[in-house]
Every structure is written in C-alpha cells, then in structure tokens.
Amino acid sequence: MHPRATSAGEIDTLLFGSLDASAATFLTLGAKAAWGARDQDGFVALASLGGGHRDERGSTAARQRYTASAALVVGYQWFFDWGVVAAYAGPEGVREMVLDGRGLSALEPHLGLRLQGEIWARPTTATLVQASAVAGSAHDSVWARLAWGCRLWDTYLGPEVAAYADGTGYRKWNLGLHGTDFALGRYSFRVSAGL
C-alpha cells in the first residue's frame, strides 16, 4: 500500500506514465493527487498530457495524424475490503495535425468533457481484476481496458483486452498479457504486450 499522508492538509501525489507503441503510438504522462492519503476514501484529481501518431487509410490517400491532448479530471475514490472504485469528470482538450500528399494541416482544437472510471479489485489474496473506461467529447472517443491477473513473484500476471474508438472512425483493439505491481526498488510498474 501507499504511505499515508501525515496531516489533514497534506496532498499525496502519484506520478504515472504510459506508452502504447504499436501501429498507433501514444505517450501519456500525468499525476494523481489526493487530499489526504491516496489509500483511503476521498477526493482525487488526475492531470495528464499526451501525444501520439498514427497512420490512416481510407477512401482517400494514406495520411498520418498527430495528436496532442490534455485533461484535468476531479473525482472521488471509495476503498473496500476487496479493492477500490473511482469516478472522475473534468475538461479535456485535443489538438491534431494531418500530414497527407497536400502537406501538413493543423485542425481546429477541440475542448470537451471527460468522464473516467476505474475498478481495482482483489477477489482473492492472489488475484486482481482491473477495469478502466474513459469517454471524452473533445474527440468523441471511448477507451476501455479489462485485465485479470494471478499473483506470481510479487507481480500480478495475466490476460488483458483493450479497445478504443473515436469520432474520426478510427477503431483499435488489443489482446495481450500484463504484469501489474512489478516493483523495482520503491517504484511500481505495469507492463503489457500483445496484439
């Protein structure tokens, strides 16, 4: 578990990052802050910045799309004997550029509302079920992931499935394996690989 905050006014912060390196590449960096300790019921905020690139094909010639995004969501987390549930809402923004045979075109920036939820459940002392969903109106997008793991060598190992869709018509799904709570010193990691 995470160390508890020592005073009522203290803000407990967790830094995170993710890299999806496949045909579509996307990097996200962010922070989760809680008023009080992150390992108890209370208000939390997530701030994230991301950017990526993907190749697109369709009725027109092939092109590349570059995307930058930012979000700041605030919510509440509930702790139970079996795990934690969290729900968030807040603003998001997306800016894109498209590179095709005619050159580089900057698209209009879009602002919208992001809704986000997650569940981290431990049905038994040796298993983990994790589910996340993010829906945003700035890009008319939905992303979801479901993972199950069995504790082995102080890490939860198991299968996961993820899906993404947005208003451009782009669709993506992944099936793979993950390792969650993989620790190196005082840092904890989550890694996954798949198709």
Secondary structure, 3 states (H helix, E strand, C coil): CCCCCCCCCCEEEEEEEEEECCCEEEEEEEEEEEEECCCCCEEEEEEEEEEEEEEECCCCCCEEEEEEEEEEEEEEEEEECCEEEEEEEEEEEEEEEEEECCEEEECCCEEEEEEEEEEEECCCCCEEEEEEEEEECCCCEEEEEEEEEEEECCEEEEEEEEEEECCCCCEEEEEEEEEEEEEECCEEEEEEEEC
